[in-house]
């Protein structure tokens, strides 16, 4: 059996286990609402974007409880950041939303300034309920960080994270890879991946590997070999020392984001290897 397939299955199993065992970490903390919303949105995004994840149904039940808290907590409900979280949690828990509710959601967002990836994220969340914003999505392309193509020497980590988030939501988590100039984007992703690995920024490295996974049908044979090599570097230098030696010793709060995106990556590779 292919080495990468076995390695990927191991990562999916281990990260899912750690996530399943640490669900209380994602609960809403009224004293730190912003971080709480970020965490639960990221968990919901894994389940919505990658239904083949091994994260179990207990997580869905947990997210249903959090959704109820958001609906009932007036101080939280007034925050615009809860809108997409509410949509994602509703999708995870199979809650149907009326046209009236969806219109209210869209009206709320119109009154806030959003950077392109935030707008694309909102389109992605609405699309989960059949709202077709494809034309609006395409019009946003020329405003994204990907389109602007900052030289890697002039980019900072915020630029690079914006690039990955642009790609996440513009492509509908890899399901609609229809942007122009794919070869130039792929080249930039490889450049950014080499930079992030060299600088030891492994969360970003996994997000870039995930973006490249979305483009797997468009990679040349040489690029596929390079991808496999860089994937193994990330595994050997960070994942293996952190996770594989002793699951019980992992500081989940410190590495939760890395574990979530690693789970997403393994879910993507599962259907593209």
Buried (B, 14 or more C-beta within 10 A) or exposed (E): EEEBEEBBBBBBEBBBBBBBBBBEEBEBEEEEBEEBBBBBBBBBBBBBBBEEBBBEEEBBEBBBEBBEBBBEBEEBEEBEBBBBBBBBBBBBBEBEBEEEBBEEBBEEBEEEEEBBBBBBBBBBBBBBBEBEBEEEBEEBBEBBBBBBBBEEEEBEEEBBBBBBBBBBBBBBBBEEBEBEEBEEBBEBBBBBBBBBBEEEBBBBBBBBBBBBBBBBEEBEEEBEEBBEEBBBBBBEBBBBEBBEEEEEEBEEEEBBBBBBBBBBBBBBBBEEE
